[in-house]
C-alpha cells in the first residue's frame, strides 16, 4: 500500500482550508484517510500551518511520501530539507528528414532509352 501525506480540501467556495492527512494514494482527495496531521490555511497573511511534528516525522520515517505542496510546507516548517533545484534537460529535436535526390524513376529511364 503506497501511503502519501497530502492535503484534503475543506471550506466553502473560494475560501479554501486544508487538512494535512496521511492516506492511501488510491483513495479520493477528500476520501477516507489514515490519520490527520494538522491544518493549513492559505488565506491568512502569512499563511497558517499547524502540524503534529512528531507524527509527521514518524510517517516520513516509515516511508510515507509527501506530495509536492506538502513537501514545500514541510520545508518551510523545517521538518524536511529542501531538494536542490535541478534544471530539466532541454528536449532535442529529431533530425530533419533528408531531401531525396532528383533521379528519374526506373519506368521513366526505360521509356526514354526505348524511344531513342
C-alpha positions as CSV (number, residue, x, y, z in Angstrom):
1,X,0.0,0.0,0.0
2,X,1.5,3.3,-1.1
3,X,1.0,5.9,1.7
4,X,1.1,9.6,1.0
5,X,0.9,12.8,3.1
6,X,-1.3,15.2,1.2
7,X,-3.9,17.9,1.6
8,X,-7.7,17.4,1.9
9,X,-9.8,20.4,1.0
10,X,-12.4,21.8,3.3
11,X,-14.1,25.2,3.4
12,X,-16.5,27.0,1.2
13,X,-16.3,28.0,-2.4
14,X,-13.4,30.5,-2.9
15,X,-12.3,30.1,0.7
16,X,-10.1,27.0,0.9
17,X,-9.0,25.4,4.1
18,X,-7.0,22.2,4.1
19,X,-6.2,19.3,6.4
20,X,-2.8,17.6,6.2
21,X,-3.6,13.9,6.2
22,X,-1.9,10.5,5.8
23,X,-3.8,8.4,3.3
24,X,-3.6,5.6,0.8
25,X,-2.6,7.0,-2.6
26,X,-5.5,5.3,-4.3
27,X,-8.2,7.0,-2.2
28,X,-10.0,10.1,-3.3
29,X,-8.7,13.6,-2.5
30,X,-11.4,14.2,0.1
31,X,-12.0,10.5,0.9
32,X,-11.1,8.4,3.9
33,X,-7.7,8.9,5.5
34,X,-5.5,7.1,8.0
35,X,-4.5,10.0,10.3
36,X,-5.0,13.8,10.5
37,X,-1.6,15.5,11.0
38,X,-2.7,19.2,11.1
39,X,-4.3,22.1,9.2
40,X,-3.2,24.6,6.6
41,X,-5.0,27.9,5.9
42,X,-3.6,29.7,2.9
43,X,-5.8,32.8,3.1
44,X,-4.2,34.1,6.3
45,X,-1.4,36.5,5.8
46,X,1.1,34.9,6.5
47,X,-0.4,31.5,5.9
48,X,-1.2,29.5,9.0
49,X,0.1,26.0,9.3
50,X,-0.3,23.8,12.4
51,X,1.2,20.3,12.4
52,X,1.9,17.5,14.8
53,X,5.6,17.3,14.0
54,X,6.2,14.1,15.9
55,X,3.6,12.2,13.9
56,X,4.8,13.8,10.6
57,X,8.4,12.6,11.3
58,X,7.0,9.2,12.2
59,X,5.2,8.8,8.9
60,X,8.1,10.0,6.9
61,X,10.4,7.5,8.7
62,X,8.1,4.6,7.8
63,X,8.0,5.6,4.1
64,X,5.1,7.9,3.6
65,X,5.8,10.3,0.6
66,X,4.6,13.9,0.8
67,X,3.0,15.5,-2.3
68,X,4.9,18.5,-3.8
69,X,2.7,21.0,-2.0
70,X,3.0,19.3,1.4
71,X,6.8,18.9,0.8
72,X,7.1,22.7,0.4
73,X,5.1,23.3,3.5
74,X,7.3,20.8,5.5
75,X,10.4,22.6,4.2
76,X,9.0,26.0,5.4
77,X,8.4,24.4,8.8
78,X,11.9,23.0,8.9
79,X,10.8,19.3,9.1
80,X,12.3,18.3,5.7
81,X,15.3,19.6,3.9
82,X,14.8,21.3,0.6
83,X,15.8,19.4,-2.5
84,X,18.3,21.2,-4.7
85,X,16.8,22.5,-7.9
86,X,17.9,20.6,-11.0
87,X,17.0,22.3,-14.2
88,X,15.3,20.0,-16.7
89,X,17.3,19.0,-19.7
90,X,16.2,20.6,-23.0
91,X,14.5,18.3,-25.4
92,X,16.4,17.6,-28.6
93,X,14.6,17.9,-31.9
94,X,14.6,14.8,-34.1
95,X,16.9,15.1,-37.1
96,X,15.3,16.7,-40.2
97,X,14.4,14.2,-43.0
98,X,17.0,14.1,-45.8
99,X,16.0,15.6,-49.2
100,X,15.6,12.9,-51.9
101,X,17.9,13.2,-54.9
102,X,16.4,14.2,-58.2
103,X,16.8,10.9,-60.0
104,X,14.3,9.7,-62.6
105,X,12.3,6.6,-61.7
106,X,13.1,3.3,-63.4
107,X,10.0,3.4,-65.5
108,X,10.9,6.8,-66.9
109,X,14.5,5.9,-67.7
110,X,13.5,2.8,-69.7
111,X,10.9,4.8,-71.7
112,X,13.5,7.4,-72.8
113,X,16.0,4.8,-73.9
114,X,13.4,2.8,-75.8
115,X,12.4,5.9,-77.8
116,X,16.0,6.7,-78.8
